[in-house]
C-alpha cells in the first residue's frame, strides 16, 4: 500500500442553488484534494441526440471517507468524472474504488 496512492485528485462538492421555477441550479465546487491510485478503464459510449460520444472512465483507489459517494464528482488530470459506482477494496472497508465516468 505504501506508495500506491501517488496521484492527487480533487473531490468536488455538489452545491444546489434554488431557482425561481422551483428547481435548482447544480454546480460542483472544489472541496478537498485526496491521494489516490488511478487506473484508466475502457471508455463507454453515450448517445447525445444523433451523435455518439465516447466517455473516458477511471477507477480511483482512495481511503474510505463519507463525502466520497455516488453522485459526487472527482477531478483528475483536468477532467471531471461523475462517481457512478463505489466498490470496497477490502472486507474492513478502509479503502474504496471510485468508478468515474467523464462528466458530459
TASULZI-V907572 format. One record per residue. N is the residue number from 1. PSI is psi in degrees with one decimal (999 if undefined). Layout:
{{N/PSI} {N/PSI}}
//
This chain:
{{1/-32.6} {2/126.6} {3/-9.8} {4/-35.7} {5/83.2} {6/-1.1} {7/144.1} {8/121.5} {9/155.2} {10/131.9} {11/124.3} {12/132.9} {13/136.9} {14/128.2} {15/127.9} {16/131.5} {17/118.1} {18/141.8} {19/175.4} {20/-17.1} {21/2.3} {22/-3.3} {23/-154.8} {24/144.3} {25/127.8} {26/129.0} {27/156.7} {28/122.5} {29/144.4} {30/131.1} {31/-52.1} {32/158.2} {33/138.5} {34/155.6} {35/142.1} {36/155.8} {37/122.1} {38/133.5} {39/133.4} {40/137.9} {41/170.1} {42/141.7} {43/164.1} {44/158.6} {45/143.0} {46/132.1} {47/121.0} {48/107.1} {49/-124.0} {50/15.6} {51/134.6} {52/136.0} {53/139.0} {54/126.9} {55/128.5} {56/150.2} {57/146.8} {58/161.6} {59/118.6} {60/120.3} {61/121.7} {62/162.5} {63/138.9} {64/138.7} {65/148.0} {66/-25.8} {67/-1.4} {68/97.6} {69/163.2} {70/135.3} {71/-14.3} {72/177.0} {73/142.0} {74/154.5} {75/127.8} {76/128.0} {77/30.0} {78/4.7} {79/135.2} {80/137.8} {81/135.2} {82/132.3} {83/114.2} {84/-12.8} {85/149.4} {86/127.9} {87/139.3} {88/138.5} {89/-33.1} {90/166.8} {91/-17.8} {92/-11.9} {93/24.1} {94/-29.4} {95/150.0} {96/153.8} {97/125.6} {98/117.5} {99/120.6} {100/140.2} {101/139.4} {102/128.7} {103/132.5} {104/999}}
//
